[in-house]
Amino acid sequence: MSHLCSVFLAVQPTSTPPAAATAPVDVLAVARQVLLTEADALRDVAQAVGATPDFAACVVALLALRGRVVVTGVGKSAHIAGKLVATLNGTGTPALFMHAADAIHGDLGMIQGEDFVIAISKSGDTPEIKVLVPLLRRKGVPLAALVSNADSYLAKQADFVLHAPVRREACPHDLAPTTSTTAALALGDALAVCLLESRQFSAQDFARLHPGGTLGKKLYLTVGDLSRQNQRPQVSLAAPLRDVLLEISGKRLGATAVLDEAGRLAGIITDGDLRRMLGRGHLAELETVAARDILTPHPATIELTEFAAEALARMQARNITQLIVTENGQFAGFIHLHDLLREGLV
């Protein structure tokens, strides 16, 4: 064996698996302690909301706002500010994010005279905030301070103080922003939801702002949007069994509607109905069978204008795969489970 091969074999890993690593701490105990610490902080924030009139007054001012909400912060507070901006925009309150450090290098120009600024800072005394606040005051825009320290420079300069008190961070050294960012995040959510409720922002309003993805489809996609793509299998009450079979197999929806002489919906025949009928009957009698003999009256229906998500709920409740679609009570087609699968609603 060559020297090179000997070296190669010498460095190959052995077949013995390494010993399982053991965590140096009780990770479950640490995790529970972090969660309980942050939960306690949220209870403190909930009490602080009602301790002064500022929170309610801030909501009133934002409801009357003709401009946009500009949310700013630095460090971890900047991340919370970005999330609050996204929540406000998604619930009907136009908002922009401005990094507190970038503000003094040109981004301050995004603030217009009818805007409202929310500054997020745990201490309220960071250098960037102390530089920014006088510039905001000079612009004359309303300023809300979302702070943990209600005696801070930022809080004292603000028109509204949104107090998110924090006794200590969940970090064992009381250093890493953990509890404070959770408190600020939750208080921002409370503000956004108060605005949403006050504006009577509906699910339909939400859908208009969130048209993408499964969530949007559940809120705006209607039964008619899907059923119009399908064929409309239908037979008369007197249709012979052969015609029923051809209609179901030819239009590939697993069923056909049965209409009376006036064109009103009389019932439905599914491929399952046909299988059960063939299992019970005698072949010699099949020539005399008509649609009226095997239909199921009063079938499950759904109106064209209802949401597709409601169609899914009805199918699941009845353990069926298709619904007859109606328009003002008249037969208008079918919606199938496959339509909902294709749109990602299942």
HELIX and SHEET records of a PDB file:
HELIX    1   1 HIS A    3  ALA A   10  1                                   8    
HELIX    2   2 VAL A   27  VAL A   49  1                                  23    
HELIX    3   3 ASP A   54  LEU A   63  1                                  10    
HELIX    4   4 LYS A   76  GLY A   90  1                                  15    
HELIX    5   5 ALA A  100  ALA A  103  1                                   4    
HELIX    6   6 ASP A  107  MET A  110  5                                   4    
HELIX    7   7 PRO A  127  LYS A  139  1                                  13    
HELIX    8   8 TYR A  153  GLN A  157  1                                   5    
HELIX    9   9 THR A  179  SER A  198  1                                  20    
HELIX   10  10 ALA A  203  LEU A  209  1                                   7    
HELIX   11  11 GLY A  213  TYR A  220  1                                   8    
HELIX   12  12 VAL A  223  SER A  227  1                                   5    
HELIX   13  13 LEU A  241  LYS A  251  1                                  11    
HELIX   14  14 ASP A  271  ARG A  280  1                                  10    
HELIX   15  15 LEU A  283  THR A  288  5                                   6    
HELIX   16  16 ALA A  291  ILE A  294  1                                   4    
HELIX   17  17 ALA A  308  ARG A  318  1                                  11    
HELIX   18  18 LEU A  337  ARG A  342  1                                   6    
SHEET    1   A 5 ALA A  95  HIS A  99  0                                        
SHEET    2   A 5 VAL A  69  GLY A  73  1                                        
SHEET    3   A 5 PHE A 116  SER A 121  1                                        
SHEET    4   A 5 LEU A 143  VAL A 147  1                                        
SHEET    5   A 5 PHE A 160  HIS A 163  1                                        
SHEET    1   B 3 GLN A 234  SER A 236  0                                        
SHEET    2   B 3 ALA A 255  LEU A 259  1                                        
SHEET    3   B 3 LEU A 265  THR A 270 -1                                        
SHEET    1   C 3 THR A 301  GLU A 303  0                                        
SHEET    2   C 3 GLN A 322  GLU A 327  1                                        
SHEET    3   C 3 GLN A 330  HIS A 336 -1                                        
END                                                                             
